[in-house]
Amino acid sequence: MSFLSAAGGNITCSSSIRVWTDGLDARHYMGFDALFVAGGKGARAAARDERLIAWLRRVHANTSTVRPIGEGRSLLEAACINGIQQREFGSYNVREERDERNGSEANDRLESMKSALMLIKRDLGIDVARNVAERLMPDAGDSLMSLLGDSSGKSPADKVRAAARWLQENCQRSISIADAAQVAAMSERNFLRRFKMEVGVTPSDYLLHARLAITCSLLTDSELPVDKIARRTGMGNGDRLAKIFRKRMKVSPTEYRMKTRREAGI
């Protein structure tokens, strides 16, 4: 689990607890299992941050579940995500807005709880998910329990998603598709077929996209030479990275570094 903010660094939450957050960068373009957009007093200002909204739209394309929490709905409205159309702030009565949002915010919180419980069930098992529901939401626990279902084994789709997470988490190491097939407990042939069916790309392309995302981030944000970046991201060496980069990005790694830094004003 990661906490993210527009600029990164320490953020003080509503309970006056300071939480360390990562900044927004190209590493996140591969998306998440779920993304929860927090609310609070700064949500309206955040909804006007063009860089943040552009990042949210791009990540949303590769994220299966995006849920607002409270005022976080403003950011989804600004990004026109989940069918929510953008509204012109200040064009309607504040009291009418408050009344309209009360019901939707309560529903947003419930949907976020449901999504989080399903992720806990998938990753840690149904017993842990039930324990969380009982401890943190005793009043709502019964209504949420029906969503958890039984404790049967993982489906092929669950296994593929687990293998996809493993590929992304380990993409900087020297790994193979056969290794990922073992994580999914499938034959390599069946894994290749199932992965393309569930994810939409081959495991090799998925792994390459994950490595390229980290490579792009390091080229922009670090002073590391291209050859060292190639080794750190599982791309072999500088020559191989340059060949892949020109094929996929239509520029050399050095040209990409200069272009992105110039655009960012670095």
C-alpha positions in Angstrom: 0.0 0.0 0.0 1.3 3.5 -0.9 0.2 6.9 0.2 0.6 9.5 -2.6 0.3 13.3 -2.8 0.9 15.9 -5.5 4.3 16.9 -4.2 5.2 14.0 -1.9 6.7 14.4 1.6 5.0 14.7 5.0 1.3 15.4 4.9 -0.7 16.2 8.1 -4.0 14.3 8.1 -7.3 15.4 9.9 -6.1 13.6 13.0 -2.9 15.8 13.1 -0.8 12.7 12.3 1.9 13.3 9.8 2.1 10.7 7.1 5.0 10.2 4.6 3.8 10.2 1.0 5.4 9.5 -2.4 5.1 12.0 -5.2 3.3 11.4 -8.5 5.5 10.1 -11.3 5.7 7.7 -14.2 6.1 4.7 -12.0 2.4 4.8 -11.3 1.2 4.8 -14.9 0.8 1.0 -14.8 -2.1 1.6 -12.4 -3.1 0.0 -9.1 -5.4 -2.7 -7.9 -7.5 0.1 -6.3 -7.0 3.8 -5.8 -8.8 5.7 -3.0 -9.0 9.5 -3.4 -9.0 11.1 0.0 -11.1 14.1 0.9 -10.5 17.0 3.3 -10.2 20.8 3.1 -7.7 20.7 0.3 -9.8 18.6 -2.1 -11.3 21.6 -3.9 -7.9 23.2 -4.5 -6.5 19.8 -5.6 -9.4 19.6 -8.2 -7.9 22.6 -9.9 -4.4 21.2 -10.1 -4.1 20.4 -13.8 -1.0 18.2 -13.3 -2.8 16.1 -10.6 -5.9 15.7 -12.7 -3.9 14.7 -15.7 -2.1 12.1 -13.6 -5.4 10.8 -12.2 -6.8 10.4 -15.7 -3.8 8.5 -16.9 -3.6 6.2 -13.9 -7.3 5.6 -14.0 -7.0 3.9 -17.4 -5.0 1.1 -15.8 -6.8 0.9 -12.4 -9.8 -1.4 -12.0 -11.2 0.4 -8.9 -11.2 4.1 -8.2 -13.2 5.3 -5.2 -13.6 8.7 -3.6 -13.6 9.3 0.1 -15.7 12.2 1.2 -14.6 15.4 -0.6 -12.3 13.4 -2.8 -15.3 13.1 -5.1 -14.4 16.7 -6.3 -11.2 15.3 -8.0 -13.2 12.6 -9.8 -15.7 15.2 -11.0 -12.8 17.4 -12.3 -11.3 14.4 -14.1 -14.8 13.2 -15.3 -14.0 9.7 -14.0 -16.6 7.0 -13.3 -19.2 8.8 -15.4 -19.1 11.9 -13.1 -19.2 15.1 -15.2 -17.2 18.1 -14.2 -19.1 21.0 -12.7 -18.3 24.7 -12.7 -17.4 25.6 -9.1 -19.4 28.4 -7.7 -22.2 28.1 -10.3 -24.8 26.7 -7.9 -26.0 27.3 -4.3 -23.6 26.0 -1.6 -26.5 24.7 0.5 -28.0 22.8 -2.5 -24.5 21.4 -3.1 -24.2 20.2 0.5 -27.6 18.5 0.5 -26.8 16.8 -2.8 -23.4 15.5 -1.6 -24.5 14.2 1.8 -26.1 11.0 0.3 -23.3 10.5 -2.3 -20.5 10.9 0.2 -22.1 8.3 2.5 -22.4 5.9 -0.4 -18.8 6.7 -1.4 -17.5 5.7 2.0 -19.5 2.5 2.0 -18.2 1.6 -1.5 -14.6 2.3 -0.4 -15.1 0.0 2.6 -16.4 -2.7 0.3 -13.6 -2.4 -2.2 -10.9 -2.4 0.6 -12.5 -5.5 2.2 -12.4 -7.4 -1.2 -8.8 -6.6 -1.6 -8.0 -7.8 1.9 -9.9 -11.0 1.2 -8.1 -11.6 -2.0 -4.6 -11.0 -0.6 -4.9 -12.2 3.0 -7.9 -14.5 3.0 -11.5 -14.3 4.1 -10.8 -14.7 7.8 -8.7 -11.6 8.0 -11.2 -9.7 6.0 -14.0 -10.7 8.4 -11.8 -9.8 11.3 -11.2 -6.3 9.9 -14.9 -5.8 9.2 -15.9 -6.8 12.8 -13.2 -4.7 14.5 -13.4 -1.5 12.5 -17.0 -1.5 11.3 -19.1 -3.4 13.9 -22.4 -1.7 13.0 -21.9 -2.2 9.2 -20.2 -5.5 9.5 -23.3 -7.7 8.9 -24.2 -5.8 5.7 -20.7 -6.1 4.4 -20.2 -9.8 5.2 -22.4 -11.0 2.4 -19.9 -9.5 0.0 -17.1 -11.6 1.2 -18.6 -15.0 0.1 -17.0 -18.3 1.1 -13.4 -19.2 1.6 -12.9 -21.2 -1.6 -9.6 -21.3 -3.4 -8.4 -18.7 -5.8 -9.9 -18.6 -9.3 -7.6 -18.5 -12.4 -8.2 -14.8 -12.7 -7.1 -14.3 -9.1 -3.9 -16.2 -9.8 -3.2 -14.2 -12.9 -3.7 -10.9 -11.0 -1.4 -12.1 -8.3 1.3 -13.0 -10.9 0.9 -9.6 -12.5 1.5 -7.9 -9.1 4.6 -10.2 -8.7 5.9 -9.2 -12.1 5.5 -5.5 -11.3 7.1 -5.8 -7.8 10.0 -7.8 -9.1 10.5 -6.2 -12.5 13.9 -4.7 -11.5 15.3 -8.2 -11.0 16.3 -10.8 -13.6 13.1 -12.8 -13.8 11.4 -14.8 -16.5 7.8 -15.6 -17.6 8.3 -19.1 -16.3 8.9 -17.7 -12.8 5.6 -15.8 -13.0 3.8 -19.0 -14.2 5.1 -20.7 -11.1 3.7 -17.9 -8.9 0.3 -18.5 -10.6 0.7 -22.2 -10.2 0.0 -22.8 -13.9 1.7 -24.3 -16.8 3.6 -21.7 -18.9 1.3 -22.3 -21.9 -1.9 -21.9 -19.8 -0.5 -18.9 -18.0 0.3 -17.1 -21.3 -3.2 -17.7 -22.5 -4.9 -16.7 -19.3 -2.7 -13.6 -18.7 -3.5 -12.2 -22.2 -7.2 -12.9 -21.5 -7.3 -11.2 -18.1 -4.8 -8.3 -18.5 -5.1 -7.6 -22.2 -1.3 -7.8 -23.0 1.2 -10.6 -22.9 3.3 -11.2 -19.7 6.4 -10.1 -21.6 4.8 -6.8 -22.7 3.5 -6.2 -19.1 7.0 -6.8 -17.7 8.5 -4.5 -20.3 6.0 -1.7 -19.6 6.8 -1.9 -15.8 10.5 -1.7 -16.5 10.1 1.2 -18.9 8.0 3.1 -16.4 10.8 2.9 -13.8 13.4 3.7 -16.4 11.5 6.8 -17.5 11.3 8.0 -13.9 15.0 7.4 -13.2 16.0 9.2 -16.5 14.0 12.3 -15.4 14.6 12.3 -11.7 18.2 11.0 -11.3 21.7 11.7 -12.6 22.4 8.0 -13.1 24.1 7.1 -16.4 22.0 5.1 -18.9 24.0 1.9 -18.5 23.5 1.9 -14.7 19.8 2.6 -15.1 19.6 -0.3 -17.5 21.1 -2.7 -14.9 18.9 -1.3 -12.1 15.7 -1.8 -14.1 16.4 -5.3 -15.4 17.0 -4.0 -18.9 20.4 -5.6 -19.2 22.8 -2.9 -20.4 22.8 0.5 -22.0 22.9 -0.7 -25.6 19.9 -3.0 -25.1 18.0 -0.3 -23.3 18.7 2.2 -26.1 17.5 -0.3 -28.7 14.2 -1.0 -26.8 13.8 2.7 -26.1 14.1 3.8 -29.7 11.6 1.0 -30.7 9.0 1.8 -28.1 9.5 5.5 -27.3 10.9 6.7 -30.7 13.8 8.5 -29.0 17.0 7.5 -27.3 17.2 7.4 -23.5 19.4 10.6 -23.5 17.0 12.4 -25.8 14.1 11.4 -23.5 15.9 12.7 -20.4 16.6 16.1 -22.0 13.0 16.4 -23.3 11.3 15.5 -20.1 13.6 17.7 -18.0 13.1 20.6 -20.3 9.3 20.2 -20.1 9.5 20.0 -16.3 11.7 23.0 -16.1 14.5 21.1 -14.4 
